């Protein structure tokens, strides 16, 4: 499926409850995440207030969609691939899940994020946010292919707007590793951006953010079956209808770059 501009009521309520995608109203007055963490009460900004939001326009769909699609329960083991400092990992941990965030962008040296103009994921600021919300999300600063995590040990794997940023061959290798880490019957929750300035909609093969992944090719031969996600709205599938997509583009939730969000759920076979 592709995220629509008209959000379901339960998505709107979830966003309001958790301050998704960029923090509660109080966060607007203090724009830099470092200053929010230095506040006497940083929890008042909400779990989504500590990561710069490049694509907040589509995140209002992605976060609640992923939450409800995952159908998590206390005690489940959750892997969030490329989560950065997203609030979803901390929410799931607060709800009793054992959460692991694997993100190779994490930096060991905290020097950069202490500068007023810089902010990125580090082991230090991730632990700070853990302390703010009383959680114990484990950060693994490696690629999922090199994680060293126990195979077949996760109930859910989440990967939100990550795969389109890497080379298609690496995206496939990442998905294979995610399938390896899932237990049989476990769910993989994916969102993948579809860029409208790239072919077949525009003239470019790649932009600053990445590529339009052929999702059918990405899934082919994987030990994963699609259980949610309309193939008519998944780029690369034989059923994907270019004319129908273009005729409904006004209904889709659009990012500023511009892009829309494809969403699908896969089950480990």
Residue pairs with C-beta under 8 A, 6 or more apart in sequence:
1 228
1 229
1 230
1 233
1 262
1 263
1 264
2 194
2 230
2 233
2 252
2 260
2 261
2 262
2 263
3 58
3 61
3 62
3 65
3 252
3 253
3 260
3 261
3 263
4 61
4 251
4 252
4 253
5 251
5 252
5 253
5 254
6 251
7 15
7 60
7 61
7 64
7 253
10 64
10 68
11 60
11 61
11 64
11 65
11 68
14 20
14 63
14 64
14 67
14 68
15 21
15 60
15 63
15 64
18 46
18 47
18 48
18 63
18 87
18 91
19 25
19 27
19 45
19 46
19 47
19 48
19 49
19 87
20 48
20 59
20 60
20 63
20 64
20 87
21 48
21 53
21 56
21 59
21 60
21 62
21 63
22 48
22 49
22 53
22 56
22 59
23 36
23 45
23 46
23 48
23 49
23 50
24 44
24 45
24 46
24 49
26 44
26 45
27 36
27 45
27 46
27 49
30 36
30 39
30 45
32 116
32 119
33 49
33 50
33 51
33 52
33 85
33 119
33 125
34 113
34 114
34 116
34 119
36 42
36 45
36 49
36 50
37 50
37 125
37 128
37 129
37 132
39 45
42 49
42 50
42 132
43 132
43 133
46 87
47 87
47 88
47 90
47 91
47 129
47 133
48 63
48 86
48 87
49 87
50 85
50 87
50 125
50 129
51 84
51 85
51 86
51 87
51 121
52 119
53 59
55 161
55 193
55 255
55 256
55 257
55 259
57 253
57 254
57 255
57 256
58 161
58 193
58 253
58 254
58 255
58 259
58 260
58 261
59 161
60 253
61 253
61 261
61 263
62 160
62 161
62 191
62 261
62 263
63 86
63 87
63 88
63 160
65 191
65 263
66 88
66 158
66 160
66 189
66 191
66 263
67 88
67 91
67 92
69 187
69 189
69 228
69 263
69 265
70 78
70 156
70 158
70 187
70 189
71 187
72 78
72 92
72 95
72 97
72 155
72 156
73 96
73 97
74 95
74 96
74 97
75 96
75 97
75 98
76 97
76 98
76 155
76 156
77 97
77 98
77 100
77 153
77 154
77 155
77 156
78 89
78 92
78 97
78 98
78 99
78 100
78 154
78 155
78 156
78 157
78 158
79 99
79 100
79 102
79 144
79 149
79 154
79 156
79 157
79 158
79 178
79 181
80 86
80 88
80 89
80 92
80 99
80 100
80 101
80 102
80 157
80 158
80 159
80 160
81 102
81 103
81 144
81 157
81 158
81 159
81 162
81 174
81 178
82 102
82 103
82 105
82 159
82 160
82 162
83 89
83 101
83 102
83 103
83 158
83 160
84 101
84 103
84 105
84 121
85 121
85 125
85 126
85 129
86 160
88 158
88 160
89 99
89 101
89 137
90 99
90 129
90 130
90 133
90 135
90 137
92 99
93 99
93 133
93 135
93 136
93 137
94 133
94 134
94 135
99 135
99 137
99 138
100 137
100 138
100 140
100 149
100 154
101 126
101 137
101 138
101 139
101 140
102 139
102 140
102 142
102 143
102 144
102 147
102 149
103 121
103 139
103 140
103 141
104 141
104 142
104 143
105 120
105 121
106 121
106 122
106 123
106 126
106 139
106 141
107 113
107 120
107 121
107 122
107 123
107 141
108 122
108 123
108 141
109 122
110 122
110 124
110 125
112 118
112 120
112 122
113 119
113 120
113 122
113 125
121 139
123 139
123 141
126 137
126 139
127 139
130 136
130 137
140 147
140 148
140 149
142 148
143 174
144 174
144 177
144 178
144 181
145 173
145 174
145 177
147 177
147 181
149 181
150 181
151 180
151 181
152 180
152 181
152 182
152 183
152 184
153 181
153 183
154 181
154 182
154 183
154 186
155 182
155 183
155 186
155 187
156 182
156 186
156 187
156 188
156 189
157 178
157 181
157 182
157 186
157 187
157 188
157 189
158 188
158 189
159 174
159 178
159 188
159 189
159 190
159 191
160 189
160 190
160 191
161 191
161 192
161 193
161 261
162 174
163 171
163 174
163 175
163 190
163 192
163 213
163 218
164 171
164 192
164 193
164 194
164 195
164 209
164 210
164 211
164 212
164 213
165 209
165 210
166 174
166 210
167 211
168 211
168 213
168 214
168 217
168 218
171 213
171 218
172 217
172 218
175 188
175 218
175 219
175 222
175 224
176 222
178 188
179 188
179 222
179 223
179 224
179 266
179 268
182 188
182 268
183 268
184 268
184 269
185 267
185 268
186 267
186 268
187 227
187 265
187 266
187 267
187 268
188 224
188 265
188 266
188 267
188 268
189 265
190 263
190 264
190 265
190 266
191 261
191 262
191 263
192 213
192 215
192 261
192 262
192 264
193 209
193 210
193 255
193 259
193 260
193 261
193 262
194 212
194 235
194 259
194 260
194 261
194 262
195 201
195 202
195 207
195 209
195 210
195 211
195 212
195 257
195 258
195 259
196 202
196 249
196 258
196 259
196 260
197 204
197 207
197 257
197 258
198 204
198 205
198 206
198 207
198 211
198 212
199 205
199 212
200 242
201 246
205 211
207 257
209 257
209 259
212 235
213 235
213 236
214 235
214 236
215 234
215 235
215 236
215 237
215 262
215 264
216 234
216 236
216 237
216 238
217 236
218 236
219 226
219 266
222 266
223 268
223 269
224 266
224 267
224 268
224 269
225 266
225 267
225 269
226 264
226 265
226 266
227 265
227 266
227 267
228 263
228 264
228 265
229 262
229 263
229 264
229 265
231 237
231 238
231 239
231 240
232 239
232 240
232 241
232 244
233 240
233 245
233 262
234 240
234 262
234 264
235 262
249 260
252 260
253 260
253 261
254 260
255 261
